[in-house]
Amino acid sequence: MTRACRPWFTAVVGAALLALAAAGPSYGLDAADGKVRLSLIEGTGRFTVSCQAGASGAYLPLLATQDPRTTTLSVVYGNKIYRMGESSEFSERAERVPGGARFVWKSTFLQVTETFTFVAARDAADSTGIRIDLSLRNLSEQDITAGARYLFDTYLGEPSGTHFRTPSVDQLSHELTLLPSDKAAWWESPLAGDKGNFGLQVMMSGAGITVPDRVVFANWKRLSDAAWAYDTSAVRNFSLLPYSINDSAVAQFYDARPVARSGEITLTLVMGLFSPAGYDASAPATAAVVAAPAPAAPDFTAAVQQSLDQGRAARDTEQAAQADLASVNSILNEIDSRMSGSAGIPDDELALIESAIKDLQSRSGRYTPPAGN
């Protein structure tokens, strides 16, 4: 497709976006280094991370991306819980920093800064993961307590019986809580059936890493519906009948701790492509950050098709809107990425985009309010 065709595509996809307006807009601040791609989704306060898989060099998301809002950061301040990207009491901005990017949320009483920098595993020369430094600064006139909870929506291990594994557990298929006393160095969501050991690895200890007070493996909806704490049961698996089937997730808890007036605490974690050697947070950040590569990642087709399938199968309007918005965002990002280069859009991707737009338009009526409303 030539540059002259862009206005037509923009208009068509724009119409699809208007049909999905109820789901809200999202814009990505993208960066890449080594084998890692990072996107901060402005307006929702969410992020996505992808790593190159195998010899093909295809980028594969480490967390579920059909609706990036399912991976969340919640902050507890005193006795109140705030979900970043959703609370009206916090303003939000996303910006680049040396070696990565960050979100900054600010209210009258607390500033939350989530900084992402590229890191390499101990046995790697290039970046294979990201370090996250979560800083909570007290803006109030008194001493406070503050803590955080990350809810990671995992998916790589769901097609198999091995949702997760740790250094001491080869196959984790039921709910589990890990405490610091368990001394688990990491947990992994392994790609089902992959002999190359591709997977999402999150460190629970190591140089410079803040040890979480609890790490909980459970069904995503159970964890999402829990305002904060969640008690696991070894008899429950990762399904919540009848709607949430085989949907696993991990919550990492950093209990509330004192923050003096005008003071600040920082919580540090590292996640990335699985490495037997693991990661730490002692190395300096990668010096350079570049924009995500313009050529389409080989997983573009699969990502769009997966979102479209999820939209068709959705049981309610909200789920459908989230899935269809993910399809539209993928298409818009692909068009922008291709148009920033000189190669244009290949015929096979062009055919997929045209087909996807027709599919989205055919279902747009479900988002139109009834006449008179």
C-alpha positions as CSV (number, residue, x, y, z in Angstrom):
1,M,0.0,0.0,0.0
2,T,1.4,3.4,-0.9
3,R,1.4,6.5,1.3
4,A,-1.4,8.0,-0.8
5,C,-3.7,5.2,0.5
6,R,-3.2,6.2,4.1
7,P,-6.1,8.7,4.3
8,W,-8.5,6.0,3.2
9,F,-7.3,3.5,5.7
10,T,-7.2,6.1,8.4
11,A,-10.9,7.1,7.7
12,V,-12.0,3.4,7.7
13,V,-10.2,2.5,10.9
14,G,-11.3,5.8,12.4
15,A,-14.9,4.8,11.9
16,A,-14.2,1.5,13.6
17,L,-12.7,3.4,16.5
18,L,-15.8,5.6,16.8
19,A,-17.9,2.5,17.1
20,L,-15.8,1.4,20.0
21,A,-15.6,4.8,21.7
22,A,-17.2,3.4,24.8
23,A,-14.1,1.3,25.5
24,G,-11.8,4.4,25.6
25,P,-8.7,5.4,23.6
26,S,-5.2,4.2,24.1
27,Y,-1.9,5.4,22.8
28,G,1.5,3.7,23.1
29,L,4.9,5.1,24.0
30,D,7.2,2.5,22.5
31,A,10.8,1.6,23.1
32,A,13.0,-1.4,22.3
33,D,16.5,-2.7,23.1
34,G,18.2,-6.0,22.4
35,K,15.5,-8.7,22.3
36,V,12.8,-6.6,24.2
37,R,10.0,-4.3,23.1
38,L,8.2,-2.2,25.6
39,S,5.0,-0.2,25.2
40,L,3.4,2.1,27.8
41,I,-0.3,2.5,26.9
42,E,-1.2,6.1,27.8
43,G,-4.7,6.8,29.1
44,T,-4.9,3.4,30.8
45,G,-1.7,3.3,32.7
46,R,-0.8,-0.2,31.4
47,F,2.2,-1.7,29.7
48,T,3.1,-4.6,27.4
49,V,6.5,-6.4,27.0
50,S,7.4,-8.7,24.1
51,C,10.6,-10.7,23.6
52,Q,12.1,-12.3,20.5
53,A,11.4,-16.0,20.4
54,G,13.7,-18.6,18.9
55,A,15.6,-18.3,15.6
56,S,12.8,-16.7,13.8
57,G,13.1,-13.5,15.7
58,A,9.4,-13.1,16.1
59,Y,8.3,-11.0,19.0
60,L,6.0,-12.8,21.4
61,P,4.2,-10.9,24.3
62,L,5.2,-12.1,27.8
63,L,1.8,-11.1,29.2
64,A,-1.8,-11.3,27.8
65,T,-2.4,-8.5,25.3
66,Q,-5.9,-9.1,24.1
67,D,-6.9,-6.4,26.7
68,P,-3.7,-5.0,28.3
69,R,-5.9,-3.6,31.1
70,T,-6.0,-7.0,32.7
71,T,-2.5,-6.5,34.0
72,T,-2.8,-3.9,36.7
73,L,-1.0,-2.0,39.4
74,S,-2.8,-1.1,42.6
75,V,-1.5,1.1,45.3
76,V,-2.7,1.1,48.9
77,Y,-2.5,4.4,50.8
78,G,-3.6,4.3,54.4
79,N,-6.9,2.3,54.2
80,K,-7.7,3.2,50.5
81,I,-6.8,1.3,47.4
82,Y,-6.2,3.0,44.0
83,R,-5.8,1.3,40.7
84,M,-3.3,3.2,38.6
85,G,-4.7,4.4,35.3
86,E,-8.2,4.3,36.6
87,S,-8.4,6.6,39.6
88,S,-9.6,10.1,38.9
89,E,-7.6,11.4,41.9
90,F,-4.3,10.9,40.0
91,S,-3.1,12.7,36.9
92,E,-1.0,10.6,34.5
93,R,1.9,11.2,32.1
94,A,4.2,8.9,30.2
95,E,7.7,9.9,29.2
96,R,11.0,8.5,28.0
97,V,14.0,8.3,30.4
98,P,17.5,7.1,29.8
99,G,17.4,3.4,29.2
100,G,13.6,3.1,29.1
101,A,10.4,4.9,29.9
102,R,8.1,5.7,32.8
103,F,4.6,6.5,34.1
104,V,4.1,9.3,36.6
105,W,0.8,9.5,38.5
106,K,0.3,12.4,40.8
107,S,-2.4,13.3,43.3
108,T,-2.5,15.9,46.1
109,F,-1.2,13.3,48.6
110,L,0.9,10.8,46.7
111,Q,3.2,10.6,43.6
112,V,3.6,7.2,42.0
113,T,6.4,6.7,39.5
114,E,6.8,3.5,37.6
115,T,10.1,3.4,35.8
116,F,11.0,0.7,33.2
117,T,14.6,0.1,32.1
118,F,16.0,-2.6,29.9
119,V,18.2,-5.2,31.5
120,A,20.0,-8.3,30.4
121,A,19.9,-11.7,32.1
122,R,23.1,-12.7,34.0
123,D,24.1,-15.0,31.1
124,A,23.1,-12.6,28.2
125,A,24.9,-9.8,26.4
126,D,21.8,-8.0,25.1
127,S,18.7,-6.9,26.9
128,T,16.3,-9.7,27.6
129,G,14.0,-8.1,30.2
130,I,12.9,-5.0,32.0
131,R,13.6,-3.7,35.5
132,I,10.6,-1.9,37.2
133,D,11.3,0.6,39.9
134,L,8.1,1.7,41.6
135,S,8.5,4.8,43.7
136,L,5.9,6.0,46.2
137,R,6.5,9.6,47.3
138,N,4.5,11.1,50.2
139,L,3.1,14.5,49.3
140,S,1.0,14.9,52.4
141,E,1.7,16.8,55.5
142,Q,2.0,13.7,57.7
143,D,3.6,10.3,57.9
144,I,1.7,7.6,56.0
145,T,1.8,4.0,55.0
146,A,1.8,2.8,51.4
147,G,2.2,-0.4,49.5
148,A,1.5,-2.0,46.1
149,R,0.1,-5.0,44.3
150,Y,0.9,-6.1,40.8
151,L,-1.6,-8.4,39.1
152,F,0.1,-10.0,36.1
153,D,-2.3,-11.6,33.5
154,T,-0.3,-14.6,32.3
155,Y,-1.2,-16.7,29.3
156,L,1.9,-18.6,27.9
157,G,1.3,-21.7,30.0
158,E,-2.5,-21.9,29.7
159,P,-2.6,-24.3,26.8
160,S,-0.8,-26.9,28.8
161,G,-1.1,-28.3,32.4
162,T,2.0,-26.4,33.4
163,H,0.7,-22.9,34.1
164,F,3.7,-22.0,36.2
165,R,6.9,-23.4,37.6
166,T,9.5,-22.3,40.2
167,P,12.9,-23.7,41.0
168,S,11.3,-26.3,43.2
169,V,8.0,-26.9,41.5
170,D,8.0,-28.2,37.9
171,Q,4.3,-28.0,37.3
172,L,1.9,-25.7,39.1
173,S,-1.7,-26.2,38.1
174,H,-3.5,-25.2,41.3
175,E,-3.6,-22.1,43.5
176,L,-0.6,-21.4,45.6
177,T,0.9,-18.7,47.9
178,L,4.6,-18.2,48.2
179,L,6.1,-16.3,51.1
180,P,9.7,-15.0,51.6
181,S,10.3,-18.0,53.9
182,D,9.9,-20.3,50.8
183,K,13.0,-18.7,49.4
184,A,11.9,-19.1,45.8
185,A,14.2,-17.1,43.5
186,W,11.7,-16.8,40.6
187,W,8.5,-17.9,39.0
188,E,8.0,-18.6,35.3
189,S,5.0,-18.8,32.9
190,P,6.4,-21.1,30.3
191,L,5.4,-21.2,26.7
192,A,3.4,-24.4,26.2
193,G,5.2,-27.1,24.2
194,D,8.3,-25.0,23.6
195,K,11.5,-26.9,23.9
196,G,13.6,-23.7,23.8
197,N,12.4,-22.7,27.3
198,F,10.7,-19.5,26.1
199,G,8.7,-18.0,29.0
200,L,8.1,-15.1,31.3
201,Q,10.4,-15.1,34.3
202,V,9.8,-12.8,37.3
203,M,12.5,-12.6,39.9
204,M,11.4,-12.8,43.6
205,S,14.9,-12.2,45.0
206,G,18.4,-11.2,44.0
207,A,20.7,-8.3,44.1
208,G,18.7,-5.0,44.2
209,I,15.3,-6.8,44.0
210,T,12.6,-6.1,46.6
211,V,11.4,-9.4,47.9
212,P,7.5,-9.4,47.7
213,D,5.6,-10.1,50.9
214,R,3.4,-12.6,49.1
215,V,3.2,-14.1,45.6
216,V,-0.2,-15.6,44.8
217,F,-1.0,-17.9,41.8
218,A,-4.7,-18.1,41.1
219,N,-7.5,-17.6,38.6
220,W,-7.3,-14.1,37.0
221,K,-10.9,-13.2,37.8
222,R,-10.7,-14.3,41.4
223,L,-7.6,-12.1,41.8
224,S,-9.0,-9.2,39.9
225,D,-12.3,-9.2,41.9
226,A,-10.4,-9.2,45.2
227,A,-9.9,-5.7,46.4
228,W,-6.5,-6.5,47.8
229,A,-5.7,-9.7,49.7
230,Y,-6.6,-13.2,48.5
231,D,-6.4,-16.5,50.3
232,T,-5.5,-19.4,48.1
233,S,-6.8,-23.0,48.4
234,A,-4.9,-26.0,47.1
235,V,-8.1,-27.6,45.9
236,R,-8.9,-24.7,43.4
237,N,-7.4,-24.7,40.0
238,F,-7.2,-21.8,37.5
239,S,-10.9,-21.8,36.5
240,L,-13.9,-20.0,37.9
241,L,-17.0,-21.5,36.4
242,P,-18.8,-20.8,34.2
243,Y,-17.1,-17.9,32.5
244,S,-13.4,-17.8,33.5
245,I,-11.9,-21.0,32.3
246,N,-8.2,-22.0,32.5
247,D,-7.3,-18.3,33.1
248,S,-4.3,-18.1,35.3
249,A,-2.6,-15.0,36.8
250,V,-0.1,-13.9,39.5
251,A,-0.4,-11.3,42.1
252,Q,2.7,-9.9,43.8
253,F,2.0,-8.1,47.1
254,Y,4.2,-5.4,48.7
255,D,2.6,-4.7,52.0
256,A,2.0,-1.2,53.2
257,R,5.1,0.2,54.9
258,P,5.9,3.6,56.6
259,V,6.6,6.6,54.4
260,A,7.7,9.7,56.3
261,R,6.4,13.2,55.4
262,S,8.1,14.3,52.2
263,G,9.7,10.8,52.1
264,E,9.8,8.1,49.4
265,I,10.1,4.3,49.1
266,T,11.1,2.3,46.1
267,L,10.1,-1.2,45.2
268,T,12.1,-3.0,42.5
269,L,11.3,-6.0,40.4
270,V,12.7,-7.6,37.3
271,M,10.9,-9.6,34.6
272,G,12.0,-10.9,31.2
273,L,12.7,-13.8,29.0
274,F,13.4,-17.0,31.0
275,S,17.1,-17.5,31.8
276,P,18.5,-20.3,34.0
277,A,20.9,-17.7,35.3
278,G,18.2,-15.3,36.2
279,Y,18.4,-11.6,36.7
280,D,19.3,-9.0,39.3
281,A,18.9,-5.3,39.6
282,S,22.5,-4.3,40.3
283,A,23.6,-3.5,36.7
284,P,23.1,0.0,35.4
285,A,20.4,0.8,32.9
286,T,21.0,0.3,29.2
287,A,22.3,3.6,27.9
288,A,20.3,3.9,24.7
289,V,16.6,3.5,23.9
290,V,15.4,3.3,20.3
291,A,11.9,3.4,18.9
292,A,10.3,0.0,18.3
293,P,11.4,-1.4,14.9
294,A,9.2,-0.3,12.0
295,P,8.8,-3.7,10.3
296,A,5.9,-5.6,11.5
297,A,6.5,-8.3,14.0
298,P,5.6,-11.8,12.7
299,D,3.1,-12.1,15.5
300,F,0.9,-9.2,14.1
301,T,-1.4,-11.6,12.2
302,A,-1.8,-13.9,15.1
303,A,-2.5,-11.1,17.5
304,V,-5.2,-9.5,15.3
305,Q,-6.9,-12.9,14.6
306,Q,-6.8,-13.8,18.3
307,S,-8.5,-10.5,19.3
308,L,-11.1,-10.9,16.5
309,D,-11.9,-14.4,17.7
310,Q,-12.3,-13.2,21.2
311,G,-14.6,-10.4,20.1
312,R,-16.9,-12.8,18.3
313,A,-17.0,-15.2,21.2
314,A,-17.5,-12.5,23.9
315,R,-20.4,-13.1,26.3
316,D,-21.2,-9.4,27.0
317,T,-20.7,-6.0,25.4
318,E,-17.9,-5.0,27.7
319,Q,-15.7,-8.0,26.8
320,A,-16.5,-7.6,23.1
321,A,-15.6,-3.9,23.2
322,Q,-12.3,-4.7,24.9
323,A,-11.4,-7.4,22.4
324,D,-12.4,-5.4,19.3
325,L,-10.5,-2.3,20.6
326,A,-7.4,-4.5,20.9
327,S,-7.9,-5.4,17.2
328,V,-8.3,-1.8,16.2
329,N,-5.2,-0.7,18.2
330,S,-3.1,-3.5,16.6
331,I,-4.2,-2.4,13.1
332,L,-3.6,1.3,13.8
333,N,-0.1,0.6,15.3
334,E,0.8,-1.6,12.3
335,I,-0.3,1.1,9.8
336,D,1.6,3.8,11.6
337,S,4.7,1.6,11.9
338,R,4.6,0.7,8.2
339,M,4.0,4.2,7.0
340,S,7.0,5.5,9.0
341,G,9.2,3.3,6.7
342,S,9.4,3.0,3.0
343,A,8.4,-0.7,2.4
344,G,4.6,-0.2,2.7
345,I,2.2,-2.9,3.8
346,P,2.6,-6.4,2.2
347,D,-0.4,-7.8,0.3
348,D,-1.1,-10.5,2.9
349,E,-1.2,-8.0,5.8
350,L,-3.3,-5.6,3.7
351,A,-5.8,-8.4,3.0
352,L,-5.9,-9.2,6.8
353,I,-6.5,-5.6,7.7
354,E,-9.3,-5.2,5.1
355,S,-10.9,-8.4,6.3
356,A,-10.6,-7.3,10.0
357,I,-12.2,-3.9,9.4
358,K,-15.1,-5.5,7.6
359,D,-15.5,-7.9,10.6
360,L,-15.4,-5.1,13.1
361,Q,-17.9,-3.0,11.1
362,S,-20.3,-5.9,10.9
363,R,-20.4,-6.0,14.7
364,S,-20.3,-2.2,15.4
365,G,-24.1,-2.2,15.9
366,R,-23.7,-3.8,19.3
367,Y,-22.0,-0.6,20.6
368,T,-24.7,1.8,19.2
369,P,-27.1,3.0,22.0
370,P,-30.8,2.3,21.3
371,A,-32.7,5.2,19.6
372,G,-33.9,7.7,22.2
373,N,-31.2,7.0,24.7
